[in-house]
Amino acid sequence: PSGCGKSSLVRAGLLPVMAHEPGWQTLPPMVPGVSPVAALAGYLARGAGGLPLGWTASSVRDRLNQDDGLAVLCDDLLGAAPGHGRAVLLVVDQFEELLTMAPAQARGHFARLLRPALAGSAQVVGTVRPEFLGQLLASPELSDLAADTFALRPLRHDALSTVIEEPARVAGITVDPELVARLVEDTDTGEALPLLAFTLAQLAED
């Protein structure tokens, strides 16, 4: 559900783990928005910034005009990666924006790019709110994309203290136990993680 930590799990869990998997090339998450192909072009250009490819958002967008463009770009990305790789992990955060913000034509173009890429060297992880799963499966443009789902439940109340204490420990910040208890009490449930994250960010900056 909204606010249960889908993006956090991908950004702070999945991507750091996969970045150390031999043969995998990972990129930070993208958000589709109104123009998902343009977002994809910028995303790929930024993700390849440290590699000798010379990509720009404009040049990548030109290559995405072909339905096999994403598949070819992923192969190029792997060829330029240190030690070369066998698979690229693409992350689409807030995947439901393909339904709620992107027009059907843009959604269809995005899907046509995904199909050959998924048949090749790309794997895609998308985060999506459960109320949009039905629409996603029924979408004429997206329904034939093979998908496995992993349901993420809201964090239990007794796990909230770990959410507060462990990032602080990694950052070298000491948090008073009474403050932890107060934050857990005020947060109450796992659905309120975005508010807790905002509060912790403010405290860390202070």
Order of alpha helices (4+ residues) and beta strands (2+ residues): alpha-alpha-beta-alpha-alpha-alpha-beta-alpha-alpha-beta-alpha-alpha-alpha-alpha
